[in-house]
Amino acid sequence: MIYDPWQYPDNPFDYTSLVNYKGGIGKIPDKKAGTKVAIIGAGCAGLCAAWELMKIGLHPVIYESDKNLDGTPRIGGRAFTWRFPGDQSALAELGAMRIPPVHKTTTGYMDRFGIDYSQPFPDPLIVPTTLYFKGKKYFIPLGGSLPGPVKNSIHAWEKFIDPMVKKMATIWDNPYLRTLEWQNFVEQFKNKSFYQVLCEHGLSRDEIDLFGSMGLGTGGFNSMFPISFLEIFRLMVCKWEVDQRIVKGGVSRIPESFWEQNRLCRHWGKMNIKTLNNGQPLGAVARIHTPDAFDEKIKITDINGNTRSYEAVILTCSHRALETDIKVSRNTFSDAVWSAIQDIHMTRSGKVFIRTREAFWKNLDPRSTLNCTITDEAIRGTYLFDFDDTPSGVICLSYTWEDSATKLHGLDEKERLDKSLSILKTIYGRDLISDQMAEFKTIFWEHKKGYHGAFKLNYPGQYEDQKALFLQTKPKSMASHNGVFLSGESTSWAGGWIEGALHSGLDAAMAVIGKLQGELHMV
Ligand SMILES: Cc1cc2nc3c(=O)[nH]c(=O)nc-3n(C[C@H](O)[C@H](O)[C@H](O)COP(=O)(O)OP(=O)(O)OC[C@H]3O[C@@H](n4cnc5c(N)ncnc54)[C@H](O)[C@@H]3O)c2cc1C
């Protein structure tokens, strides 16, 4: 069952309807038309907020620290499609890469922007798959079934998770019961790790081991065993792992469309964010000074020392950057929000990609060539991509999270590549790749300046921190709010997903409307 359209049990309302509202998400007083609002970060959250605020006649001013190879500001943040220099049609998704259709806010915007997401993501079992576990190799052809031991471990997991998911599904259409039941689950699981819950629900050590390595549809999840079980349970209840899609032309097209596409706006007429920002964002923010008096303006200083003042600011950069890169006055946030900023867990994640001259595996018997590979070896997951407009293929040789990502940290880029190739050589018994390789690219998000990690996933005990982040855009009194609103995926319930980033952008945009004494539609 795919739930539609209210997807998250924690959310207070349906964002899908909100963004479909014809006149925009709200209305500001006439005298506020053209007011500048600072938006820090040109990722999905910041540009979604900007897109909606521009619609109702405000002037979003974008700041961005990341840069393209040529030194120009890079739009997109963690929606980062790498075009290989030797063939710009060969794409590597360095950040987000899979979109489940149940993410209705994301797909709604993609529909509006004319972005095709009809093609299934080449996840394990969606394409021929090789499993390699404890030195043993198993090949699963298309439509084939999992080998016995793996099937048993997944069966043990389903035996305990399915009844709970079904319980939520049966009451999903009743908002009152859904919220009540979800809160019961929250209380039950918020302080427990994924691993603890597996143990408590009778999975044997061997089953946990195998399930963790081969796991949940898209790959092994044992790197996530220390994470709060609630994060995993939400994923299962909301079906975010089901029927995932590729974004044709690259995931970056989502933030780029917010940036470039025209929209009919109040006050501006036909306008786009790029034009309002004279073609490019301002540079990195170095300092945010929030006055004690709520009716004074917030001052933002960029790395070039230029200071500008704003009535409202939306901050979408990684919450870690607020402790390390940007000087932020303490009075900007409550103590509860500061604790959350300091504590909430950012996962580590790395990817190693190559471009091959041809998508050579396409025309070969999958038994005799490379295919989607899931393993307990250090590379963890290998995924294959081909394209309509180029013979080149792209292979994500390795996609890792948490401790698995750290294993490759000590190596330089070339060593990571060589390690990945040598592991695949061991799995397949010979080198299937090297003579096809044209270029490579690796990324580790915790190393990348300004990001400090890949995405937020709470540890046990951080539910209250998450709540503090979520609620800071919904203050009791907007009139006396200082006007600085935290946004970005880490403030949403759906850490690790563009959907969560978009919701957080909408939350912050609504908060700005409130701060400027406007009215909200729908909510
Ligand atoms: C490895 C990986 C895999 C993922 N897989 C998926 C997936 O399959 N599907 C999915 O939906 N989502 C996935 N995600 C999550 C998704 O990419 C994010 O949730 C989303 O892109 C976050 O958007 P954001 O706007 O909140 O943050 P960001 O995109 O990080 O935007 C914040 C921006 O702030 C900028 N910034 C930082 N410091 C400053 C400063 N001082 N001044 C100005 N600007 C600054 C940054 O450069 C960045 O551009 C993945 C993420 C990663 C890293």
The ligand as a MOL file (V3000), in Angstrom:
LIG
                    3D

  0  0  0     0  0            999 V3000
M  V30 BEGIN CTAB
M  V30 COUNTS 53 58 0 0 0
M  V30 BEGIN ATOM
M  V30 1 C 25.2090 10.8380 0.0890 0
M  V30 2 C 23.7900 11.3340 0.1360 0
M  V30 3 C 22.7710 10.5550 -0.3680 0
M  V30 4 C 21.4580 11.0180 -0.3450 0
M  V30 5 N 20.4640 10.2730 -0.9300 0
M  V30 6 C 19.2420 10.7930 -1.0760 0
M  V30 7 C 18.2780 10.1550 -1.8840 0
M  V30 8 O 18.5590 9.1140 -2.4730 0
M  V30 9 N 17.0430 10.7220 -2.0200 0
M  V30 10 C 16.7330 11.9070 -1.4210 0
M  V30 11 O 15.6120 12.4010 -1.5890 0
M  V30 12 N 17.6430 12.5570 -0.6570 0
M  V30 13 C 18.8840 12.0300 -0.4750 0
M  V30 14 N 19.8340 12.7010 0.2210 0
M  V30 15 C 19.4280 13.8640 1.0260 0
M  V30 16 C 19.2710 15.1380 0.2150 0
M  V30 17 O 20.3660 15.2950 -0.6360 0
M  V30 18 C 19.2160 16.2930 1.2130 0
M  V30 19 O 18.2180 16.0420 2.1730 0
M  V30 20 C 18.8920 17.6290 0.5600 0
M  V30 21 O 19.5690 17.7980 -0.6560 0
M  V30 22 C 19.2680 18.7010 1.5600 0
M  V30 23 O 18.9050 19.9660 1.0880 0
M  V30 24 P 19.1200 21.2350 2.0350 0
M  V30 25 O 18.7310 22.4000 1.2610 0
M  V30 26 O 18.4850 20.9880 3.3430 0
M  V30 27 O 20.6860 21.2550 2.3370 0
M  V30 28 P 21.9050 21.4640 1.3180 0
M  V30 29 O 21.5670 20.8840 0.0100 0
M  V30 30 O 23.1150 20.9670 2.0290 0
M  V30 31 O 21.9750 23.0430 1.1690 0
M  V30 32 C 22.6190 23.8650 2.1060 0
M  V30 33 C 23.5000 24.8250 1.3410 0
M  V30 34 O 24.1060 25.7170 2.2890 0
M  V30 35 C 25.3670 26.0440 1.7640 0
M  V30 36 N 26.2030 26.6370 2.8290 0
M  V30 37 C 26.8850 26.0040 3.8150 0
M  V30 38 N 27.5410 26.9060 4.5510 0
M  V30 39 C 27.2530 28.1330 4.0510 0
M  V30 40 C 27.6340 29.4670 4.3810 0
M  V30 41 N 28.4490 29.7190 5.3920 0
M  V30 42 N 27.1560 30.4890 3.6300 0
M  V30 43 C 26.3190 30.2640 2.5800 0
M  V30 44 N 25.9470 29.0140 2.2150 0
M  V30 45 C 26.3950 27.9660 2.9480 0
M  V30 46 C 25.8920 24.7140 1.2550 0
M  V30 47 O 26.9830 24.8740 0.3730 0
M  V30 48 C 24.6510 24.1570 0.5950 0
M  V30 49 O 24.5870 24.4880 -0.7740 0
M  V30 50 C 21.1680 12.2800 0.2190 0
M  V30 51 C 22.2050 13.0740 0.7170 0
M  V30 52 C 23.5080 12.6140 0.6650 0
M  V30 53 C 24.6110 13.5050 1.1580 0
M  V30 END ATOM
M  V30 BEGIN BOND
M  V30 1 1 1 2
M  V30 2 1 2 3
M  V30 3 2 2 52
M  V30 4 2 3 4
M  V30 5 1 4 5
M  V30 6 1 4 50
M  V30 7 2 5 6
M  V30 8 1 6 7
M  V30 9 1 6 13
M  V30 10 2 7 8
M  V30 11 1 7 9
M  V30 12 1 9 10
M  V30 13 2 10 11
M  V30 14 1 10 12
M  V30 15 2 12 13
M  V30 16 1 13 14
M  V30 17 1 14 15
M  V30 18 1 14 50
M  V30 19 1 15 16
M  V30 20 1 16 17
M  V30 21 1 16 18
M  V30 22 1 18 19
M  V30 23 1 18 20
M  V30 24 1 20 21
M  V30 25 1 20 22
M  V30 26 1 22 23
M  V30 27 1 23 24
M  V30 28 2 24 25
M  V30 29 1 24 26
M  V30 30 1 24 27
M  V30 31 1 27 28
M  V30 32 2 28 29
M  V30 33 1 28 30
M  V30 34 1 28 31
M  V30 35 1 31 32
M  V30 36 1 32 33
M  V30 37 1 33 34
M  V30 38 1 33 48
M  V30 39 1 34 35
M  V30 40 1 35 36
M  V30 41 1 35 46
M  V30 42 1 36 37
M  V30 43 1 36 45
M  V30 44 2 37 38
M  V30 45 1 38 39
M  V30 46 1 39 40
M  V30 47 2 39 45
M  V30 48 1 40 41
M  V30 49 2 40 42
M  V30 50 1 42 43
M  V30 51 2 43 44
M  V30 52 1 44 45
M  V30 53 1 46 47
M  V30 54 1 46 48
M  V30 55 1 48 49
M  V30 56 2 50 51
M  V30 57 1 51 52
M  V30 58 1 52 53
M  V30 END BOND
M  V30 END CTAB
M  END
